[in-house]
Amino acid sequence: MTTTWHERMTGWHKSSHTHWEENACVEVGTDGTLVGIRDTKQRELPAEVRPVLVVSAPGFTALLTHLSR
């Protein structure tokens, strides 16, 4: 059986920058070296098909730095 990103990543939590009025929520999890980003609205999908954007931890930090400009 293949481990999904949802199982591999731990500590999934909603972003502190969630936009509640538009239901634009993302969750973030990590395995220590990689960061997973997924759409909260898709929680009903099976883990095998629920998309997860996976980036390196330094890449995620760079993304957040760029977005905060």
Phi and psi in degrees as GROMACS dihedral restraints (atoms count N, CA, C in turn):
[ dihedral_restraints ]
;  ai    aj    ak    al  type     phi  dphi    fc
    3     4     5     6     1   -85.3    20    10
    4     5     6     7     1   136.1    20    10
    6     7     8     9     1   -79.6    20    10
    7     8     9    10     1   131.6    20    10
    9    10    11    12     1   -84.7    20    10
   10    11    12    13     1   163.0    20    10
   12    13    14    15     1   -60.2    20    10
   13    14    15    16     1   -32.9    20    10
   15    16    17    18     1   -64.7    20    10
   16    17    18    19     1   -33.5    20    10
   18    19    20    21     1   -82.0    20    10
   19    20    21    22     1   -36.4    20    10
   21    22    23    24     1   -69.7    20    10
   22    23    24    25     1   -39.4    20    10
   24    25    26    27     1   -81.3    20    10
   25    26    27    28     1   146.5    20    10
   27    28    29    30     1  -125.3    20    10
   28    29    30    31     1   168.2    20    10
   30    31    32    33     1    70.2    20    10
   31    32    33    34     1    27.4    20    10
   33    34    35    36     1   -55.7    20    10
   34    35    36    37     1   130.3    20    10
   36    37    38    39     1  -151.0    20    10
   37    38    39    40     1   155.5    20    10
   39    40    41    42     1   -70.6    20    10
   40    41    42    43     1   142.1    20    10
   42    43    44    45     1   -60.0    20    10
   43    44    45    46     1   145.4    20    10
   45    46    47    48     1   -72.8    20    10
   46    47    48    49     1    -9.3    20    10
   48    49    50    51     1  -105.8    20    10
   49    50    51    52     1    26.8    20    10
   51    52    53    54     1   -63.4    20    10
   52    53    54    55     1   138.9    20    10
   54    55    56    57     1  -102.7    20    10
   55    56    57    58     1    89.7    20    10
   57    58    59    60     1   -61.0    20    10
   58    59    60    61     1   -37.8    20    10
   60    61    62    63     1   -62.4    20    10
   61    62    63    64     1   -32.3    20    10
   63    64    65    66     1  -102.5    20    10
   64    65    66    67     1     7.2    20    10
   66    67    68    69     1    54.4    20    10
   67    68    69    70     1    39.5    20    10
   69    70    71    72     1  -102.1    20    10
   70    71    72    73     1    79.1    20    10
   72    73    74    75     1  -111.5    20    10
   73    74    75    76     1   138.8    20    10
   75    76    77    78     1  -125.1    20    10
   76    77    78    79     1   153.7    20    10
   78    79    80    81     1  -115.0    20    10
   79    80    81    82     1   149.1    20    10
   81    82    83    84     1  -126.4    20    10
   82    83    84    85     1   137.1    20    10
   84    85    86    87     1  -139.3    20    10
   85    86    87    88     1   166.7    20    10
   87    88    89    90     1  -145.5    20    10
   88    89    90    91     1   157.5    20    10
   90    91    92    93     1  -116.3    20    10
   91    92    93    94     1    11.9    20    10
   93    94    95    96     1   107.2    20    10
   94    95    96    97     1   -41.5    20    10
   96    97    98    99     1  -115.3    20    10
   97    98    99   100     1   -19.8    20    10
   99   100   101   102     1  -121.1    20    10
  100   101   102   103     1   153.9    20    10
  102   103   104   105     1  -122.0    20    10
  103   104   105   106     1   132.5    20    10
  105   106   107   108     1  -106.8    20    10
  106   107   108   109     1   140.2    20    10
  108   109   110   111     1  -126.2    20    10
  109   110   111   112     1   127.1    20    10
  111   112   113   114     1  -137.9    20    10
  112   113   114   115     1   158.3    20    10
  114   115   116   117     1   -84.5    20    10
  115   116   117   118     1   123.5    20    10
  117   118   119   120     1   -60.6    20    10
  118   119   120   121     1   -34.2    20    10
  120   121   122   123     1   -64.7    20    10
  121   122   123   124     1   -16.4    20    10
  123   124   125   126     1   -98.2    20    10
  124   125   126   127     1    18.7    20    10
  126   127   128   129     1   -62.0    20    10
  127   128   129   130     1   -21.8    20    10
  129   130   131   132     1   -79.0    20    10
  130   131   132   133     1   -14.4    20    10
  132   133   134   135     1   -70.8    20    10
  133   134   135   136     1   146.9    20    10
  135   136   137   138     1   -61.6    20    10
  136   137   138   139     1   145.3    20    10
  138   139   140   141     1   -55.6    20    10
  139   140   141   142     1   -30.7    20    10
  141   142   143   144     1   -66.0    20    10
  142   143   144   145     1   -23.9    20    10
  144   145   146   147     1  -118.9    20    10
  145   146   147   148     1    -8.0    20    10
  147   148   149   150     1   -72.9    20    10
  148   149   150   151     1   120.8    20    10
  150   151   152   153     1   -70.1    20    10
  151   152   153   154     1   143.0    20    10
  153   154   155   156     1  -134.0    20    10
  154   155   156   157     1   126.7    20    10
  156   157   158   159     1   -86.0    20    10
  157   158   159   160     1   120.9    20    10
  159   160   161   162     1  -114.5    20    10
  160   161   162   163     1   126.7    20    10
  162   163   164   165     1  -133.2    20    10
  163   164   165   166     1   161.3    20    10
  165   166   167   168     1   -68.0    20    10
  166   167   168   169     1   155.8    20    10
  168   169   170   171     1   -58.6    20    10
  169   170   171   172     1   -44.5    20    10
  171   172   173   174     1   -64.1    20    10
  172   173   174   175     1   -34.9    20    10
  174   175   176   177     1   -64.8    20    10
  175   176   177   178     1   -38.8    20    10
  177   178   179   180     1   -65.8    20    10
  178   179   180   181     1   -42.0    20    10
  180   181   182   183     1   -60.9    20    10
  181   182   183   184     1   -42.7    20    10
  183   184   185   186     1   -63.8    20    10
  184   185   186   187     1   -40.1    20    10
  186   187   188   189     1   -60.5    20    10
  187   188   189   190     1   -48.0    20    10
  189   190   191   192     1   -62.9    20    10
  190   191   192   193     1   -39.8    20    10
  192   193   194   195     1   -62.0    20    10
  193   194   195   196     1   -45.1    20    10
  195   196   197   198     1   -63.4    20    10
  196   197   198   199     1   -42.8    20    10
  198   199   200   201     1   -69.2    20    10
  199   200   201   202     1   -23.9    20    10
  201   202   203   204     1   -85.2    20    10
  202   203   204   205     1    -2.2    20    10
